[in-house]
Amino acid sequence: MSGTGRTEDGRGRLGNALSGLAVAVGCVLFLGGFAWGAVEYKPYTVPTDSMTPSIKAGDRVLAQRIDGSQVRRGDVVVFTDAVWGNLPMVKRVVAIGGDKIACCDEQDRLTLNGKPIEEPYLQDGEPASTTPFTSEVPEGHLFLLGDERRTSVDSRGHITDAAKGTVPVGKVDARVDAVAWPLGGMIDRPGTFAALPGGVSTPGPVALVVGSVVAGVVLIFGGAAYGPVAQRVRRRKVSTGGR
């Protein structure tokens, strides 16, 4: 065998070894990403348009499993409360324990502890509420509104309840990080709450989870494709006399 033939055989063995390694690493990333996602996140389908335009009816969202104490103003959360029908509901937290929330000021905005707040997640021109309300949020509770204020059934409809329309933090099951289907991207943390005590929450590892799964798919298919591609190249070289 010529030196060229031995070199090509060596390259072929190295290529096969690297392609096998790529497939193995890809499987680890792919399966590990799915396992990580299953531990951190739970998928929900949003049945109504009460969170439009942030989340539309029928959207599939990824919600990170969290403790209610981790919730911050501006978060979109999934909660279940018997007073609200004992079904999973998706709403945005606009006030937490100790806050006084009211609506509306002269510019149709919410006021939080006497100061107006901007809500960039609302539809352009939509008022903060179609009905006036005031609530002092008890400690350990949350005041929740839908982003679609004209149709959302939320804390405003429970103002006369003993909890003044609020939900105990212990009723929160998860916090929505992203719209998974149709692809809608991450749910922003509104800057309007960032300067307030407690600030805003930090997104969970959804980007890393998705990145791990995608990288795994690329490596698996890339590694698996090496063999057939290499064989085709070798056949072409043989048919052309090595030229």
Secondary structure, DSSP 8 states (H G I E B T S, - for coil): --HHHHHHHHHHHHHHHHHHHHHHHHHHHHHHHHHHHHHHEEEEE--SSTTTTTS-TT-EEEEEE--GGG--TT-EEEE--GGGTSS-EEEEEEEETT-EEEE--TTS-EEETTEEE--TTS-TT--S-SS-EEEE--TTEEEEE-S-TTT--SGGGGTTSTTTT-EEGGGEEEEEEEEEETT-EE----GGGTTSTT------THHHHHHHHHHHHHHHHHHHHHHHHHHHHHHHHHHTTT-
